[in-house]
Amino acid sequence: MIVALVLLLAAIIAAVALPRPLTSLTRTVSPTLALTAWIGSIAGVLFLVGSAVTVLLWPGHAPAEGMVELAVRCLGSLQHAAQPWIGEAVAGASVVLAASASARVLRSTRRQLRARSKVRDYHRDVIAVVARTDPGPEPIMWLDHPLPLAYSIDGRPGYVVATEGLLAHLDPDQQRAVIAHERAHLRGRHHRIVNICEILAAAFPRVPLFAAAPAAVRVLVEVAADRSAAAVTSADTVRSALSTVSQAHSARPLWALGLIGESTTERLRHLDTSAQMPTRTVPGAYAAAAVLPLVVPAAMAILTLSAISAAACAAVLT
Amino acid sequence: MKRLGDLEAEVMNVLWECDRPQSVHDLRELMADRNPAYTTILTVVTHLHEKGWVERTKQSRAYLYSPVQSRAEATSQALREILDTSTDSAAVLMHFAKTVTDDELDALRGNLPDVNR
């Protein structure tokens, strides 16, 4: 039970405290590194909670229990003094909570998948018919429309949808940049990353980490795709393509409202900085970004519980 | 609307490129590189007709098929439908469409001038 407590505490610390450092990370390090940190944190929290439930349900003492109990010996002795029904009640409650959490995730996954397949079906049935398709590993569907527009649809195969309006507004280099940007989304599996974050955010809107993830991750995948586009063309080209399409006028299609506007400035800023400094990442930075969000909260949880344990002992002894 | 196979998209492509209505026989000749069977094309255009993509007129013993809308009109309508769907359409990430001019917005709203007819 102590181990489960440590794990749960670590999960809570991670879920509440991580969004802030992650957000500042988003502004400083390379987008892929920041993405890794976000994904690592989310996976970490899920792992911690999952482990806590496993430990609670483990018959007898879970394998790692001895070690942690050493650290929090006093609470451990309290636990042994406690009535066995307390342990059972806690285990029962954790089963109920885990089941309802799974149900929430399942429900929001279903909703997300339904929306996704609706969009895909529509593209397969209607857009594919009206478009002129450029075949390739990621086919491009060209639409005969004046609105400058490009987006990507994931799946197998994923493809890019773009309009003639885009060709009219951008020069060939800028067009290449836009297509490279969309392809980067497909190759980087960005849709999937965003989807998972949105599923978790919809299932647990009150968990700060999950609630903050979709917006941050959306900006990050854009910045990452901009970088790939800049690698194929140049940062200047991507920047000019972005400004050209975002400056034309003030009216916007319904679903491009909100975040997109802010993210454009954010993206332009990133392109500015990436043009100035070479992007070299310290080896091991990715591993650190993935693992630290798990290790640091766990250590903090053990320390906290040890302190509580010491305080409890002191209180009992005096 | 049910699934439109590759062949259905291809037939629409051919019909949009032509300026006159085509019979199944004509379509077969225009798509000679794929060498489709007569009955295949007949099935495809019948489906397209049922789904409202093409209209047909009878000439002597054969039907002549032509698109109900121009490609531009059909595209505009399809795109409008996409833009009207909710903001968090899961599979779509949209980026480079930030803004529209008023004329383009009008076009999006369906007031596309009939330039192609």
Interface residues (C-beta under 8 A of the other chain):
Chain A: Q112 L113 A115 R116 S117 K118 V119 R120 D121 Y122 R124 D125 V126 I127 A128 V129 V130 A131 R132 T133 L143 D144 H145 P146 L147 P148 L149 A150 Y151 S152 I153 D154 G155 T163 G165 L166 V178 H181 E182 H185 H190 H191 V194 N195 E198 R218 V221 E222 A225 A241 L242 V245 S246 Q247 A248 H249 S250 A251 R252 P253 L254 W255 A256 L257 G258 I260 G261 T264
Chain B: M1 K2 R3 L4 E8 A9 M12 N13 W53 R71 A72 A74 T75 S76 A78 L79 E81 I82 L83 D84 T85 S86 T87 D88 S89 A90 A91 V92 L93 M94 H95 F96 A97 K98 T99 V100 T101 D102 D103 E104 L105 A107 L108
